[in-house]
Amino acid sequence: MKLALIGVGQAGGKVVDALIDYDRRTKSDYIVDTIAVNTARADLMGLRFVPEAHQVLVGTSRVKGHGVGADNELGAEVTAEDVGDILSKVDDLPVHEIDAFLIVAGLGGGTGSGGAPVIARELKHIYTEPVYGLGILPARNEGGIYTLNAARSLQTFVGEVDNLILFDNEAWRRSGESLESGYSEINTELARRLGILFSAGETDGSNAVAESVVDASEIINTLASGGISTIGYASVELDRPKQGLFSRLAGGPSREADNGESMNRITSLVRRAALGRLTLPCEIAGTERGLVVVAGPPDVLSRRGIERARTWLEEETGTMEIRGGDYPVESNFVAAVTLLSGVYNVPRVKELQAVAIETQRDMLAKRQSSAASLEELVDSGDDGLEPLF
Ligand SMILES: Nc1nc2c(ncn2[C@@H]2O[C@H](COP(=O)(O)OP(=O)(O)OP(=O)(O)O)[C@@H](O)[C@H]2O)c(=O)[nH]1
């Protein structure tokens, strides 16, 4: 499946960088083009793979290239004011080659959290291709304002995109790591999941052994549930010599994969992917739609294994809309990716909303009490001075 990526804010840009890096190293080739949008000049300069010509600095007349300091209302305003500059960059992309847009942003800050929904709304207005979001939730220890931003942005963003894939930093952070090296590792994990999912939909059918390959329409139909999605992943190394890193297969041996070992490997991988650490932890029962992709060398891609895993996921989620297929690649591992779309039972989102309501109430109370204190202070110094105006 071919995508145009738009990274908004610092996290958005860095994650897009990580996705491009994975795409190039593995030759998965699902990214057609990229754009990075920011209010901070320094963040754009830090990008490694999004070329300068594809970068848009917004809000210069208001924030002079210094960012919006976690003020997501300001992030939304300046993005809306300069959205013409972003749209003219999108206009330069080969849109006829893409299947969808993916807008990537951290939802806890100001630029990505405020700007991403604005860009989504404009793209949906102009283009017929689906517009998906990839939103990153802040970790708990980032503080109230990040939580409040994320809760508000989530509500707006999910309403503007065709589907919002979420990644929760809280579920992925590890103690004892510096913030930067921690982010770099989790961005790579995220890139691997999206890389396998979206490049699976890129298999062109020329492959003689690819009998049940996933295609772009299956990904689009799965995401068509709307709402929020989460992605699971599990992999196992094969006991055989390494072959390349992860390159697409062109032709290959005939399929002799339906033996018990290959079948069991696949069913156990899919269970681990769906029940292990998801990009957004949630209860999988009640999921609206799902997709299972199993990637690996064709001689171990058991179709019966994938079918069994698909049926298992139908039972676990309680929906009949589980699609499944394989993705033949040269590798010395087998990997399963599960895309669960339209998930509702998400404790973290409920928690974010509850904390955000409390933070908003606290902020309002503090604002009122500061206003009262200031009035008291000024009044107490009543020395007969006339106010200026
Ligand atoms: N996974 C991941 N999350 C990140 C990364 N960098 C920042 N974040 C998260 O993204 C959130 C938003 O931060 P930024 O992207 O820096 O904020 P911004 O959108 O640039 O907005 P302002 O800095 O306020 O202008 C933070 O709360 C972090 O949770 C990253 O490299 N990877």
Ligand as a Chemical Component Dictionary entry (heavy atoms), coordinates in Angstrom:
data_LIG
# 
_chem_comp.id                   LIG 
_chem_comp.type                 NON-POLYMER 
_chem_comp.pdbx_formal_charge   0 
_chem_comp.three_letter_code    LIG 
# 
loop_
_chem_comp_atom.comp_id 
_chem_comp_atom.atom_id 
_chem_comp_atom.alt_atom_id 
_chem_comp_atom.type_symbol 
_chem_comp_atom.charge 
_chem_comp_atom.model_Cartn_x 
_chem_comp_atom.model_Cartn_y 
_chem_comp_atom.model_Cartn_z 
_chem_comp_atom.pdbx_ordinal 
LIG N1  N1  N 0 7.265  7.935  20.439 1  
LIG C1  C1  C 0 7.793  9.157  20.471 2  
LIG N2  N2  N 0 7.183  10.132 21.144 3  
LIG C2  C2  C 0 7.754  11.349 21.161 4  
LIG C3  C3  C 0 8.967  11.643 20.512 5  
LIG N3  N3  N 0 9.270  12.963 20.729 6  
LIG C4  C4  C 0 8.265  13.453 21.487 7  
LIG N4  N4  N 0 7.346  12.486 21.765 8  
LIG C5  C5  C 0 6.026  12.616 22.417 9  
LIG O1  O1  O 0 5.307  13.618 21.699 10 
LIG C6  C6  C 0 4.693  14.527 22.583 11 
LIG C7  C7  C 0 4.663  15.873 21.938 12 
LIG O2  O2  O 0 5.963  16.422 21.871 13 
LIG P1  P1  P 0 6.496  17.202 20.611 14 
LIG O3  O3  O 0 6.256  16.432 19.383 15 
LIG O4  O4  O 0 7.904  17.576 20.948 16 
LIG O5  O5  O 0 5.575  18.500 20.609 17 
LIG P2  P2  P 0 5.231  19.398 19.329 18 
LIG O6  O6  O 0 4.081  18.797 18.625 19 
LIG O7  O7  O 0 6.470  19.651 18.542 20 
LIG O8  O8  O 0 4.702  20.737 20.017 21 
LIG P3  P3  P 0 5.502  21.945 20.721 22 
LIG O9  O9  O 0 6.859  21.445 21.076 23 
LIG O10 O10 O 0 4.660  22.255 21.909 24 
LIG O11 O11 O 0 5.525  23.044 19.722 25 
LIG C8  C8  C 0 5.466  14.413 23.868 26 
LIG O12 O12 O 0 4.555  14.572 24.899 27 
LIG C9  C9  C 0 6.017  13.019 23.860 28 
LIG O13 O13 O 0 5.105  12.141 24.497 29 
LIG C10 C10 C 0 9.589  10.591 19.787 30 
LIG O14 O14 O 0 10.650 10.717 19.154 31 
LIG N5  N5  N 0 8.950  9.380  19.794 32 
# 
loop_
_chem_comp_bond.comp_id 
_chem_comp_bond.atom_id_1 
_chem_comp_bond.atom_id_2 
_chem_comp_bond.value_order 
_chem_comp_bond.pdbx_ordinal 
LIG N1  C1  SING 1  
LIG C1  N2  DOUB 2  
LIG C1  N5  SING 3  
LIG N2  C2  SING 4  
LIG C2  C3  DOUB 5  
LIG C2  N4  SING 6  
LIG C3  N3  SING 7  
LIG C3  C10 SING 8  
LIG N3  C4  DOUB 9  
LIG C4  N4  SING 10 
LIG N4  C5  SING 11 
LIG C5  O1  SING 12 
LIG C5  C9  SING 13 
LIG O1  C6  SING 14 
LIG C6  C7  SING 15 
LIG C6  C8  SING 16 
LIG C7  O2  SING 17 
LIG O2  P1  SING 18 
LIG P1  O3  DOUB 19 
LIG P1  O4  SING 20 
LIG P1  O5  SING 21 
LIG O5  P2  SING 22 
LIG P2  O6  DOUB 23 
LIG P2  O7  SING 24 
LIG P2  O8  SING 25 
LIG O8  P3  SING 26 
LIG P3  O9  DOUB 27 
LIG P3  O10 SING 28 
LIG P3  O11 SING 29 
LIG C8  O12 SING 30 
LIG C8  C9  SING 31 
LIG C9  O13 SING 32 
LIG C10 O14 DOUB 33 
LIG C10 N5  SING 34 
# 
